[in-house]
Amino acid sequence: MYELIPHQDDFMYSDATHTGLVGGFGCGKSFIGVLKTVAKKMAYPGIDVAYYLPTYGLIRDIAFPKFKEILEAQNIPYQLNKTEKDFTTPFGRIVMRSMDNPDLIVGYEVGYSCIDEADVIDKNKMENAFVKIVARNRKPLPDGSVNCTDFVSTPEGFKFLYQFFVKQSAPNRRLVKGKTRDNKHLPDSYIETLRSIYTNEQLNAYLDGDFVNLSSGTVHYTFDRFKNNSDRTIRESDKLHIGMDFNIGNMTAIVHVVDGRTPIAVDEIVGAFDTADMINKIQNNFKDHRIVVYPDASGKNRKTSSSDTDIKLLKNARFIVKNLNQNPAVRDRVNVMNAAFLNANGERNYFVNTMNCPTYTEALEKQAYKKGEPDKTNGFDHPNEAGGYFIWQTQKAKSATIHV
């Protein structure tokens, strides 16, 4: 009866325990969330289902009219109890609840749940609500199927859905992304109107369904954890190129290999106490590999663990050390990094094994600008600077040659 957009179809017929449709404005998220909830209600007569929104106001404004529309289109009789916030049908109830106060999500059992606009509310509150929702979603299904809890939402930065589907991805979780432009039923002027009022970062979220930093500009905005991902791992014959940032108590190293002229981050060392500890970890983790270190230039003067400078310690460990007299300007290093991830010709020339480098990946995605400079208050600067020192030396010139 309905002609579904491909991402709606993927969401509708997914049998994952948790399916999330994260998409731009107007991509049909709430519609397909309501449609799937009604379909589950019809599939399991006598077993209630539930639909959740951040506030009772949104239940009134979004859920009531959409459920009415779809129930009537399916010729399903219903009674709406606005006080109790539920629809009663011949197949059973559709329960509606607000997530504004998770402690009130009690007193009923359902066989399926759908959560709309999960990222609109505070991340901690959403985590609390999700625990309550899953506890309610326990009514045994007659065919032995798993009780699914699904999500439809716009992405609102790196909040609950990013944590749940990306950082904590699992085989029983499926993320579907929906783009506004895929909905051919929208007016031609709709997207242009959005472009006139939103920043580029906001458009990435609200048109393409991307997880981006919406609180301020993202430093490494060209990095995409999917498009810049590589499955490359360290092989026996690899020379390792290690970018290193010095910090007493929190030293960081990003380990690279180079295929042809393409650098790939394949591992990371985080939280080393000092240079001696970092050297020990490298020697233990990467035995029998030739090591080339691209350190923070400040290491030629600073001493973190002995009478020798940090650079001297690295050389004493028999690493090849490619240290500069001074670090590049932050803006120049960031520009070279961004061009490596995605240049003006649409080419991606720098990749990251996101499974092996989770800290680096998160830092690339989350580091934002603060007063015009990359924010150094949350620790994201350490891995980004470590990786950046290597990329600066090897990618700053178009003719740069990396000897593998």
C-alpha positions, 0 to 999 in steps of 0.5 A: 500500500505504501511506496517506501524509500529504500532506507524506510524499507531497510528499517521496516524489514530489519529483524535486528534486536535494535534497528536505528533509522538516523536521518535528516529532516523530512526523510520519513523517520517518524512515519516509518516508525509508526508504520512498523509499530502498527505492523507489529501490533497486527502481527501479534494480536493481543500483545501490546506494543509501545511508542516513545517520544521525549515529551507528552507535547510531542506525543500529542503533536507527532504520534497522535496524528500519525497513528490516526492516519495509518490506522485509518488507512489500514481500516483498523478501528481504534479508540484514542484515550488522550488521558492514558495516551494509548490507542485501543484496537481490535488487535490490542493496545498501542501504548504511548509514553514520554521519556521526560521522566523515565521513572514513570515508564512502569506498570505494563508489558509490551512485545515491541517498542519504538523510540522516536527522537532519542537524541533530543533529550539529554544523553544520561536521561536517554540511557536511563529511559532505555533501561526502563523501556527494555524492562517493559519490552518483555512480553513473550511473542508466540513465534519465539521472536526476540522483543525488538526495541527500535529507534528513529531520530535525527542525529543530534551530535555524539549522544545516545545513538552514536554511543549505542550504534557506533561506539558500542556496535554489536551484531544485534544492532543495525544502523540505517541512515536516511537522507532528506533528498531521498524523499521525492515527495518533499517540495523542491524548495525544502532543501534550499530552505534548510541550506539557507539557515543551517551551518555545514555541520548542521546540514550534515546532520539534518540533511544526511543523517550524519553524526557530527559535532553540533556544539561548534565547528569540528576540527577534522571535519573531513574525517569519516569513520566509514569512508576513511576506515581500513581493515589493514593490520600490522604485518610481519614485514611492516616498517612502523611509522609512529606519530608521538605526543609528549605529555607526562602521565598521558603520552600518546602514539599513533602507529601507521603503516604505508601502502604505496604512498597511502598512510594507514593508522593501524594501532595506538598506544594511549595513557603511557606515563612517560617517554621511558614507559612509551619506549617499553610499550613500543618494544614489547608490542612491536618486536622485530619491526623497524620503528620510525618515530615522528615526535612532538618537536618539543621533545628535543628540549624537554625531559620527562623521565631522565637526564636525557631529552625525550628525543635522545631517549628515543634515539637511544632505543634505536628508533629512527627519529624524524624530529623537526626543529619546531612544530608546524603551525596548528592551522597548517597541521590541521589543514594537511590532515583534512586534505589527507582525509578528503582533498578538493578532488574528492580523494581520500588519501589517509585511512584509519583502522577504526577498530584498532584505533578507537581513541584516535577515531573518537578524537578525530570525530569529536575535537571541536574549536574553542575560541578559534583553536582546537579544544585542548580541555577534553584530551582529544588533542593528544591523539590528533596531534600524535597522528598529525605530526606524522601526517605533516611530515609525510603529506605536507608536500604533494611530492612527498615520498614515504620510504616503506 
